[in-house]
């Protein structure tokens, strides 16, 4: 994980479709100044999880755009959240889950 992500908000969403995740992350990246930190395919379901980083306001705007894009494609959102200021321990856990 690049050091420039540390101390930035993180937004995470999981959708039921791998394809929808890419459409949603594209919408997120175009809607606000966020960097996509990781995309992880769910091996038990057909979907994936996307992690994005930026300021709190940018992550919120990007999350709204991503969820709307998913809705427009008819995808189900399994879950989504924004962590405004991840702790050091959370940063370590996030780093461990990023696909390399």
Backbone atoms as SQL, in Angstrom:
CREATE TABLE atoms (id INTEGER PRIMARY KEY, chain TEXT, resi INTEGER, resn TEXT, atom TEXT, x REAL, y REAL, z REAL);
INSERT INTO atoms VALUES
  (1, 'A', 1, 'UNK', 'N', 0.852, -1.176, 0.000),
  (2, 'A', 1, 'UNK', 'CA', 0.000, 0.000, 0.000),
  (3, 'A', 1, 'UNK', 'C', 0.890, 1.229, 0.000),
  (4, 'A', 2, 'UNK', 'N', 0.631, 2.132, -0.880),
  (5, 'A', 2, 'UNK', 'CA', 1.425, 3.347, -0.965),
  (6, 'A', 2, 'UNK', 'C', 1.206, 4.206, 0.272),
  (7, 'A', 3, 'UNK', 'N', 2.291, 4.860, 0.698),
  (8, 'A', 3, 'UNK', 'CA', 2.204, 5.706, 1.883),
  (9, 'A', 3, 'UNK', 'C', 1.249, 6.876, 1.695),
  (10, 'A', 4, 'UNK', 'N', 1.005, 7.287, 0.452),
  (11, 'A', 4, 'UNK', 'CA', 0.123, 8.422, 0.235),
  (12, 'A', 4, 'UNK', 'C', -1.338, 8.113, 0.569),
  (13, 'A', 5, 'UNK', 'N', -1.672, 6.851, 0.792),
  (14, 'A', 5, 'UNK', 'CA', -3.029, 6.502, 1.203),
  (15, 'A', 5, 'UNK', 'C', -3.240, 6.679, 2.703),
  (16, 'A', 6, 'UNK', 'N', -2.171, 6.619, 3.466),
  (17, 'A', 6, 'UNK', 'CA', -2.280, 6.697, 4.922),
  (18, 'A', 6, 'UNK', 'C', -2.911, 8.020, 5.326),
  (19, 'A', 7, 'UNK', 'N', -3.812, 7.948, 6.254),
  (20, 'A', 7, 'UNK', 'CA', -4.555, 9.088, 6.788),
  (21, 'A', 7, 'UNK', 'C', -5.643, 9.598, 5.855),
  (22, 'A', 8, 'UNK', 'N', -5.913, 8.883, 4.795),
  (23, 'A', 8, 'UNK', 'CA', -7.026, 9.250, 3.928),
  (24, 'A', 8, 'UNK', 'C', -8.231, 8.398, 4.280),
  (25, 'A', 9, 'UNK', 'N', -9.400, 8.934, 3.982),
  (26, 'A', 9, 'UNK', 'CA', -10.624, 8.154, 4.178),
  (27, 'A', 9, 'UNK', 'C', -10.610, 6.967, 3.226),
  (28, 'A', 10, 'UNK', 'N', -11.315, 5.918, 3.619),
  (29, 'A', 10, 'UNK', 'CA', -11.452, 4.755, 2.752),
  (30, 'A', 10, 'UNK', 'C', -12.934, 4.461, 2.559),
  (31, 'A', 11, 'UNK', 'N', -13.287, 4.172, 1.330),
  (32, 'A', 11, 'UNK', 'CA', -14.640, 3.741, 1.002),
  (33, 'A', 11, 'UNK', 'C', -14.573, 2.328, 0.459),
  (34, 'A', 12, 'UNK', 'N', -15.461, 1.484, 0.915),
  (35, 'A', 12, 'UNK', 'CA', -15.480, 0.085, 0.493),
  (36, 'A', 12, 'UNK', 'C', -16.901, -0.273, 0.092),
  (37, 'A', 13, 'UNK', 'N', -17.031, -0.903, -1.073),
  (38, 'A', 13, 'UNK', 'CA', -18.339, -1.422, -1.450),
  (39, 'A', 13, 'UNK', 'C', -18.176, -2.797, -2.063),
  (40, 'A', 14, 'UNK', 'N', -19.196, -3.630, -1.855),
  (41, 'A', 14, 'UNK', 'CA', -19.203, -4.983, -2.404),
  (42, 'A', 14, 'UNK', 'C', -20.500, -5.174, -3.175),
  (43, 'A', 15, 'UNK', 'N', -20.351, -5.617, -4.410),
  (44, 'A', 15, 'UNK', 'CA', -21.506, -5.825, -5.287),
  (45, 'A', 15, 'UNK', 'C', -21.630, -7.293, -5.652),
  (46, 'A', 16, 'UNK', 'N', -22.786, -7.648, -6.186),
  (47, 'A', 16, 'UNK', 'CA', -23.041, -9.039, -6.557),
  (48, 'A', 16, 'UNK', 'C', -22.466, -9.421, -7.912),
  (49, 'A', 17, 'UNK', 'N', -21.926, -8.464, -8.639),
  (50, 'A', 17, 'UNK', 'CA', -21.425, -8.728, -9.983),
  (51, 'A', 17, 'UNK', 'C', -20.028, -8.146, -10.151),
  (52, 'A', 18, 'UNK', 'N', -19.105, -8.974, -10.630),
  (53, 'A', 18, 'UNK', 'CA', -17.735, -8.529, -10.884),
  (54, 'A', 18, 'UNK', 'C', -17.729, -7.417, -11.934),
  (55, 'A', 19, 'UNK', 'N', -18.504, -7.589, -12.991),
  (56, 'A', 19, 'UNK', 'CA', -18.589, -6.579, -14.043),
  (57, 'A', 19, 'UNK', 'C', -19.146, -5.266, -13.489),
  (58, 'A', 20, 'UNK', 'N', -20.182, -5.339, -12.695),
  (59, 'A', 20, 'UNK', 'CA', -20.769, -4.133, -12.117),
  (60, 'A', 20, 'UNK', 'C', -19.778, -3.390, -11.233),
  (61, 'A', 21, 'UNK', 'N', -18.892, -4.124, -10.571),
  (62, 'A', 21, 'UNK', 'CA', -17.873, -3.480, -9.747),
  (63, 'A', 21, 'UNK', 'C', -16.974, -2.582, -10.584),
  (64, 'A', 22, 'UNK', 'N', -16.623, -3.044, -11.788),
  (65, 'A', 22, 'UNK', 'CA', -15.762, -2.225, -12.640),
  (66, 'A', 22, 'UNK', 'C', -16.499, -1.005, -13.180),
  (67, 'A', 23, 'UNK', 'N', -17.759, -1.160, -13.513),
  (68, 'A', 23, 'UNK', 'CA', -18.554, -0.016, -13.958),
  (69, 'A', 23, 'UNK', 'C', -18.697, 0.970, -12.794),
  (70, 'A', 24, 'UNK', 'N', -18.952, 0.463, -11.609),
  (71, 'A', 24, 'UNK', 'CA', -19.126, 1.318, -10.435),
  (72, 'A', 24, 'UNK', 'C', -17.825, 2.020, -10.052),
  (73, 'A', 25, 'UNK', 'N', -16.707, 1.318, -10.102),
  (74, 'A', 25, 'UNK', 'CA', -15.442, 1.970, -9.739),
  (75, 'A', 25, 'UNK', 'C', -15.059, 3.016, -10.776),
  (76, 'A', 26, 'UNK', 'N', -15.412, 2.795, -12.042),
  (77, 'A', 26, 'UNK', 'CA', -15.178, 3.799, -13.070),
  (78, 'A', 26, 'UNK', 'C', -16.002, 5.052, -12.776),
  (79, 'A', 27, 'UNK', 'N', -17.256, 4.862, -12.424),
  (80, 'A', 27, 'UNK', 'CA', -18.115, 6.000, -12.083),
  (81, 'A', 27, 'UNK', 'C', -17.566, 6.743, -10.870),
  (82, 'A', 28, 'UNK', 'N', -17.081, 5.991, -9.882),
  (83, 'A', 28, 'UNK', 'CA', -16.516, 6.601, -8.675),
  (84, 'A', 28, 'UNK', 'C', -15.291, 7.443, -9.008),
  (85, 'A', 29, 'UNK', 'N', -14.393, 6.883, -9.805),
  (86, 'A', 29, 'UNK', 'CA', -13.154, 7.580, -10.150),
  (87, 'A', 29, 'UNK', 'C', -13.414, 8.832, -10.974),
  (88, 'A', 30, 'UNK', 'N', -14.475, 8.816, -11.769),
  (89, 'A', 30, 'UNK', 'CA', -14.818, 9.983, -12.581),
  (90, 'A', 30, 'UNK', 'C', -15.571, 11.044, -11.785),
  (91, 'A', 31, 'UNK', 'N', -16.229, 10.640, -10.709),
  (92, 'A', 31, 'UNK', 'CA', -17.075, 11.558, -9.943),
  (93, 'A', 31, 'UNK', 'C', -16.307, 12.404, -8.939),
  (94, 'A', 32, 'UNK', 'N', -15.155, 11.916, -8.495),
  (95, 'A', 32, 'UNK', 'CA', -14.429, 12.610, -7.428),
  (96, 'A', 32, 'UNK', 'C', -12.955, 12.247, -7.485),
  (97, 'A', 33, 'UNK', 'N', -12.171, 12.970, -6.722),
  (98, 'A', 33, 'UNK', 'CA', -10.728, 12.757, -6.684),
  (99, 'A', 33, 'UNK', 'C', -10.390, 11.622, -5.715),
  (100, 'A', 34, 'UNK', 'N', -10.621, 10.388, -6.165),
  (101, 'A', 34, 'UNK', 'CA', -10.285, 9.208, -5.369),
  (102, 'A', 34, 'UNK', 'C', -9.343, 8.326, -6.167),
  (103, 'A', 35, 'UNK', 'N', -8.624, 7.506, -5.453),
  (104, 'A', 35, 'UNK', 'CA', -7.761, 6.495, -6.060),
  (105, 'A', 35, 'UNK', 'C', -8.316, 5.135, -5.691),
  (106, 'A', 36, 'UNK', 'N', -8.429, 4.262, -6.676),
  (107, 'A', 36, 'UNK', 'CA', -8.877, 2.899, -6.405),
  (108, 'A', 36, 'UNK', 'C', -7.685, 2.150, -5.809),
  (109, 'A', 37, 'UNK', 'N', -7.862, 1.636, -4.618),
  (110, 'A', 37, 'UNK', 'CA', -6.775, 0.967, -3.913),
  (111, 'A', 37, 'UNK', 'C', -6.783, -0.533, -4.146),
  (112, 'A', 38, 'UNK', 'N', -7.924, -1.097, -4.406),
  (113, 'A', 38, 'UNK', 'CA', -7.963, -2.533, -4.621),
  (114, 'A', 38, 'UNK', 'C', -9.314, -3.015, -5.107),
  (115, 'A', 39, 'UNK', 'N', -9.280, -4.105, -5.854),
  (116, 'A', 39, 'UNK', 'CA', -10.478, -4.805, -6.302),
  (117, 'A', 39, 'UNK', 'C', -10.242, -6.271, -6.000),
  (118, 'A', 40, 'UNK', 'N', -11.127, -6.853, -5.232),
  (119, 'A', 40, 'UNK', 'CA', -10.968, -8.247, -4.837),
  (120, 'A', 40, 'UNK', 'C', -12.203, -9.040, -5.232),
  (121, 'A', 41, 'UNK', 'N', -11.972, -10.025, -6.044),
  (122, 'A', 41, 'UNK', 'CA', -13.073, -10.897, -6.460),
  (123, 'A', 41, 'UNK', 'C', -13.478, -11.784, -5.297),
  (124, 'A', 42, 'UNK', 'N', -14.776, -11.911, -5.097),
  (125, 'A', 42, 'UNK', 'CA', -15.297, -12.785, -4.057),
  (126, 'A', 42, 'UNK', 'C', -15.341, -14.202, -4.616),
  (127, 'A', 43, 'UNK', 'N', -14.588, -15.089, -4.036),
  (128, 'A', 43, 'UNK', 'CA', -14.479, -16.449, -4.563),
  (129, 'A', 43, 'UNK', 'C', -15.710, -17.314, -4.268),
  (130, 'A', 44, 'UNK', 'N', -16.517, -16.904, -3.309),
  (131, 'A', 44, 'UNK', 'CA', -17.711, -17.680, -2.970),
  (132, 'A', 44, 'UNK', 'C', -18.957, -17.167, -3.690),
  (133, 'A', 45, 'UNK', 'N', -18.911, -15.922, -4.129),
  (134, 'A', 45, 'UNK', 'CA', -20.025, -15.311, -4.849),
  (135, 'A', 45, 'UNK', 'C', -19.479, -14.801, -6.175),
  (136, 'A', 46, 'UNK', 'N', -20.331, -14.286, -7.023),
  (137, 'A', 46, 'UNK', 'CA', -19.868, -13.809, -8.326),
  (138, 'A', 46, 'UNK', 'C', -19.422, -12.344, -8.293),
  (139, 'A', 47, 'UNK', 'N', -19.506, -11.708, -7.162),
  (140, 'A', 47, 'UNK', 'CA', -19.209, -10.279, -7.065),
  (141, 'A', 47, 'UNK', 'C', -17.785, -9.966, -6.682),
  (142, 'A', 48, 'UNK', 'N', -17.589, -8.734, -6.267),
  (143, 'A', 48, 'UNK', 'CA', -16.274, -8.264, -5.874),
  (144, 'A', 48, 'UNK', 'C', -16.409, -7.111, -4.889),
  (145, 'A', 49, 'UNK', 'N', -15.281, -6.796, -4.266),
  (146, 'A', 49, 'UNK', 'CA', -15.182, -5.719, -3.286),
  (147, 'A', 49, 'UNK', 'C', -14.185, -4.692, -3.814),
  (148, 'A', 50, 'UNK', 'N', -14.542, -3.424, -3.734),
  (149, 'A', 50, 'UNK', 'CA', -13.685, -2.336, -4.201),
  (150, 'A', 50, 'UNK', 'C', -13.342, -1.444, -3.024),
  (151, 'A', 51, 'UNK', 'N', -12.058, -1.062, -2.935),
  (152, 'A', 51, 'UNK', 'CA', -11.597, -0.113, -1.918),
  (153, 'A', 51, 'UNK', 'C', -11.069, 1.115, -2.627),
  (154, 'A', 52, 'UNK', 'N', -11.489, 2.287, -2.164),
  (155, 'A', 52, 'UNK', 'CA', -11.024, 3.542, -2.755),
  (156, 'A', 52, 'UNK', 'C', -10.635, 4.505, -1.649),
  (157, 'A', 53, 'UNK', 'N', -9.696, 5.388, -1.949),
  (158, 'A', 53, 'UNK', 'CA', -9.165, 6.311, -0.937),
  (159, 'A', 53, 'UNK', 'C', -9.218, 7.748, -1.443),
  (160, 'A', 54, 'UNK', 'N', -9.356, 8.678, -0.512),
  (161, 'A', 54, 'UNK', 'CA', -9.358, 10.105, -0.814),
  (162, 'A', 54, 'UNK', 'C', -9.823, 10.879, 0.404),
  (163, 'A', 55, 'UNK', 'N', -10.145, 12.141, 0.205),
  (164, 'A', 55, 'UNK', 'CA', -10.707, 12.930, 1.299),
  (165, 'A', 55, 'UNK', 'C', -12.097, 12.381, 1.619),
  (166, 'A', 56, 'UNK', 'N', -12.601, 12.717, 2.786),
  (167, 'A', 56, 'UNK', 'CA', -13.925, 12.237, 3.185),
  (168, 'A', 56, 'UNK', 'C', -14.986, 12.684, 2.178),
  (169, 'A', 57, 'UNK', 'N', -14.944, 13.939, 1.783),
  (170, 'A', 57, 'UNK', 'CA', -15.966, 14.434, 0.849),
  (171, 'A', 57, 'UNK', 'C', -15.833, 13.773, -0.520),
  (172, 'A', 58, 'UNK', 'N', -14.606, 13.550, -0.977),
  (173, 'A', 58, 'UNK', 'CA', -14.424, 12.880, -2.266),
  (174, 'A', 58, 'UNK', 'C', -14.873, 11.422, -2.208),
  (175, 'A', 59, 'UNK', 'N', -14.562, 10.742, -1.127),
  (176, 'A', 59, 'UNK', 'CA', -14.980, 9.344, -1.002),
  (177, 'A', 59, 'UNK', 'C', -16.503, 9.254, -0.936),
  (178, 'A', 60, 'UNK', 'N', -17.141, 10.183, -0.247),
  (179, 'A', 60, 'UNK', 'CA', -18.614, 10.189, -0.195),
  (180, 'A', 60, 'UNK', 'C', -19.215, 10.389, -1.581),
  (181, 'A', 61, 'UNK', 'N', -18.683, 11.363, -2.316),
  (182, 'A', 61, 'UNK', 'CA', -19.197, 11.625, -3.667),
  (183, 'A', 61, 'UNK', 'C', -18.954, 10.423, -4.579),
  (184, 'A', 62, 'UNK', 'N', -17.776, 9.834, -4.466),
  (185, 'A', 62, 'UNK', 'CA', -17.451, 8.667, -5.288),
  (186, 'A', 62, 'UNK', 'C', -18.338, 7.482, -4.923),
  (187, 'A', 63, 'UNK', 'N', -18.596, 7.291, -3.640),
  (188, 'A', 63, 'UNK', 'CA', -19.446, 6.188, -3.197),
  (189, 'A', 63, 'UNK', 'C', -20.861, 6.366, -3.748),
  (190, 'A', 64, 'UNK', 'N', -21.386, 7.575, -3.663),
  (191, 'A', 64, 'UNK', 'CA', -22.722, 7.840, -4.207),
  (192, 'A', 64, 'UNK', 'C', -22.783, 7.496, -5.695),
  (193, 'A', 65, 'UNK', 'N', -21.764, 7.909, -6.436),
  (194, 'A', 65, 'UNK', 'CA', -21.734, 7.631, -7.880),
  (195, 'A', 65, 'UNK', 'C', -21.622, 6.135, -8.141),
  (196, 'A', 66, 'UNK', 'N', -20.794, 5.449, -7.371),
  (197, 'A', 66, 'UNK', 'CA', -20.611, 4.006, -7.557),
  (198, 'A', 66, 'UNK', 'C', -21.901, 3.250, -7.280),
  (199, 'A', 67, 'UNK', 'N', -22.553, 3.578, -6.187),
  (200, 'A', 67, 'UNK', 'CA', -23.788, 2.871, -5.833),
  (201, 'A', 67, 'UNK', 'C', -24.905, 3.160, -6.829),
  (202, 'A', 68, 'UNK', 'N', -24.955, 4.380, -7.362),
  (203, 'A', 68, 'UNK', 'CA', -25.954, 4.703, -8.376),
  (204, 'A', 68, 'UNK', 'C', -25.678, 3.929, -9.663),
  (205, 'A', 69, 'UNK', 'N', -24.404, 3.828, -10.043),
  (206, 'A', 69, 'UNK', 'CA', -24.054, 3.061, -11.246),
  (207, 'A', 69, 'UNK', 'C', -24.434, 1.590, -11.078),
  (208, 'A', 70, 'UNK', 'N', -24.192, 1.049, -9.896),
  (209, 'A', 70, 'UNK', 'CA', -24.553, -0.341, -9.626),
  (210, 'A', 70, 'UNK', 'C', -26.067, -0.525, -9.706),
  (211, 'A', 71, 'UNK', 'N', -26.790, 0.412, -9.114),
  (212, 'A', 71, 'UNK', 'CA', -28.256, 0.357, -9.148),
  (213, 'A', 71, 'UNK', 'C', -28.758, 0.416, -10.587),
  (214, 'A', 72, 'UNK', 'N', -28.163, 1.305, -11.389),
  (215, 'A', 72, 'UNK', 'CA', -28.571, 1.448, -12.787),
  (216, 'A', 72, 'UNK', 'C', -28.341, 0.162, -13.585),
  (217, 'A', 73, 'UNK', 'N', -27.365, -0.634, -13.175),
  (218, 'A', 73, 'UNK', 'CA', -27.078, -1.909, -13.852),
  (219, 'A', 73, 'UNK', 'C', -27.915, -3.057, -13.295),
  (220, 'A', 74, 'UNK', 'N', -28.687, -2.773, -12.259),
  (221, 'A', 74, 'UNK', 'CA', -29.511, -3.814, -11.657),
  (222, 'A', 74, 'UNK', 'C', -28.749, -4.695, -10.688),
  (223, 'A', 75, 'UNK', 'N', -27.587, -4.240, -10.241),
  (224, 'A', 75, 'UNK', 'CA', -26.783, -5.016, -9.295),
  (225, 'A', 75, 'UNK', 'C', -27.262, -4.818, -7.869),
  (226, 'A', 76, 'UNK', 'N', -27.072, -5.850, -7.074),
  (227, 'A', 76, 'UNK', 'CA', -27.339, -5.753, -5.644),
  (228, 'A', 76, 'UNK', 'C', -26.064, -5.312, -4.935),
  (229, 'A', 77, 'UNK', 'N', -26.226, -4.415, -3.983),
  (230, 'A', 77, 'UNK', 'CA', -25.112, -3.976, -3.151),
  (231, 'A', 77, 'UNK', 'C', -25.129, -4.852, -1.901),
  (232, 'A', 78, 'UNK', 'N', -24.080, -5.659, -1.736),
  (233, 'A', 78, 'UNK', 'CA', -24.004, -6.494, -0.533),
  (234, 'A', 78, 'UNK', 'C', -23.729, -5.634, 0.691),
  (235, 'A', 79, 'UNK', 'N', -22.805, -4.706, 0.551),
  (236, 'A', 79, 'UNK', 'CA', -22.485, -3.816, 1.667),
  (237, 'A', 79, 'UNK', 'C', -21.658, -2.647, 1.157),
  (238, 'A', 80, 'UNK', 'N', -21.614, -1.592, 1.972),
  (239, 'A', 80, 'UNK', 'CA', -20.769, -0.446, 1.670),
  (240, 'A', 80, 'UNK', 'C', -20.561, 0.357, 2.943),
  (241, 'A', 81, 'UNK', 'N', -19.402, 1.004, 3.029),
  (242, 'A', 81, 'UNK', 'CA', -19.106, 1.825, 4.194),
  (243, 'A', 81, 'UNK', 'C', -18.005, 2.812, 3.856),
  (244, 'A', 82, 'UNK', 'N', -17.920, 3.838, 4.681),
  (245, 'A', 82, 'UNK', 'CA', -16.837, 4.819, 4.590),
  (246, 'A', 82, 'UNK', 'C', -16.228, 4.950, 5.974),
  (247, 'A', 83, 'UNK', 'N', -14.914, 4.841, 6.043),
  (248, 'A', 83, 'UNK', 'CA', -14.186, 5.066, 7.291),
  (249, 'A', 83, 'UNK', 'C', -13.434, 6.376, 7.101),
  (250, 'A', 84, 'UNK', 'N', -13.816, 7.397, 7.861),
  (251, 'A', 84, 'UNK', 'CA', -13.264, 8.734, 7.659),
  (252, 'A', 84, 'UNK', 'C', -11.789, 8.829, 8.027),
  (253, 'A', 85, 'UNK', 'N', -11.400, 8.170, 9.073),
  (254, 'A', 85, 'UNK', 'CA', -10.016, 8.273, 9.542),
  (255, 'A', 85, 'UNK', 'C', -9.579, 6.916, 10.109),
  (256, 'A', 86, 'UNK', 'N', -9.115, 6.010, 9.252),
  (257, 'A', 86, 'UNK', 'CA', -8.738, 4.681, 9.723),
  (258, 'A', 86, 'UNK', 'C', -7.603, 4.732, 10.752),
  (259, 'A', 87, 'UNK', 'N', -7.712, 3.913, 11.768),
  (260, 'A', 87, 'UNK', 'CA', -6.656, 3.827, 12.777),
  (261, 'A', 87, 'UNK', 'C', -5.436, 3.115, 12.197),
  (262, 'A', 88, 'UNK', 'N', -4.323, 3.159, 12.910),
  (263, 'A', 88, 'UNK', 'CA', -3.109, 2.457, 12.465),
  (264, 'A', 88, 'UNK', 'C', -3.368, 0.968, 12.295),
  (265, 'A', 89, 'UNK', 'N', -4.099, 0.383, 13.242),
  (266, 'A', 89, 'UNK', 'CA', -4.413, -1.042, 13.149),
  (267, 'A', 89, 'UNK', 'C', -5.305, -1.332, 11.943),
  (268, 'A', 90, 'UNK', 'N', -6.242, -0.437, 11.678),
  (269, 'A', 90, 'UNK', 'CA', -7.095, -0.615, 10.500),
  (270, 'A', 90, 'UNK', 'C', -6.276, -0.514, 9.219),
  (271, 'A', 91, 'UNK', 'N', -5.339, 0.425, 9.188),
  (272, 'A', 91, 'UNK', 'CA', -4.470, 0.569, 8.018),
  (273, 'A', 91, 'UNK', 'C', -3.698, -0.727, 7.765),
  (274, 'A', 92, 'UNK', 'N', -3.212, -1.348, 8.825),
  (275, 'A', 92, 'UNK', 'CA', -2.482, -2.613, 8.690),
  (276, 'A', 92, 'UNK', 'C', -3.394, -3.699, 8.125),
  (277, 'A', 93, 'UNK', 'N', -4.614, -3.779, 8.649),
  (278, 'A', 93, 'UNK', 'CA', -5.567, -4.787, 8.158),
  (279, 'A', 93, 'UNK', 'C', -5.935, -4.522, 6.709),
  (280, 'A', 94, 'UNK', 'N', -6.129, -3.265, 6.356),
  (281, 'A', 94, 'UNK', 'CA', -6.446, -2.909, 4.972),
  (282, 'A', 94, 'UNK', 'C', -5.307, -3.327, 4.060),
  (283, 'A', 95, 'UNK', 'N', -4.095, -3.033, 4.479),
  (284, 'A', 95, 'UNK', 'CA', -2.907, -3.386, 3.680),
  (285, 'A', 95, 'UNK', 'C', -2.850, -4.889, 3.443),
  (286, 'A', 96, 'UNK', 'N', -3.222, -5.671, 4.442),
  (287, 'A', 96, 'UNK', 'CA', -3.168, -7.131, 4.330),
  (288, 'A', 96, 'UNK', 'C', -4.186, -7.668, 3.331),
  (289, 'A', 97, 'UNK', 'N', -5.249, -6.915, 3.087),
  (290, 'A', 97, 'UNK', 'CA', -6.305, -7.416, 2.207),
  (291, 'A', 97, 'UNK', 'C', -6.208, -6.915, 0.775),
  (292, 'A', 98, 'UNK', 'N', -5.260, -6.047, 0.488),
  (293, 'A', 98, 'UNK', 'CA', -5.128, -5.504, -0.869),
  (294, 'A', 98, 'UNK', 'C', -4.482, -6.539, -1.769),
  (295, 'A', 99, 'UNK', 'N', -5.136, -6.814, -2.883),
  (296, 'A', 99, 'UNK', 'CA', -4.578, -7.751, -3.863),
  (297, 'A', 99, 'UNK', 'C', -3.317, -7.149, -4.459),
  (298, 'A', 100, 'UNK', 'N', -2.332, -7.984, -4.629),
  (299, 'A', 100, 'UNK', 'CA', -1.067, -7.496, -5.188),
  (300, 'A', 100, 'UNK', 'C', -0.917, -7.950, -6.601);
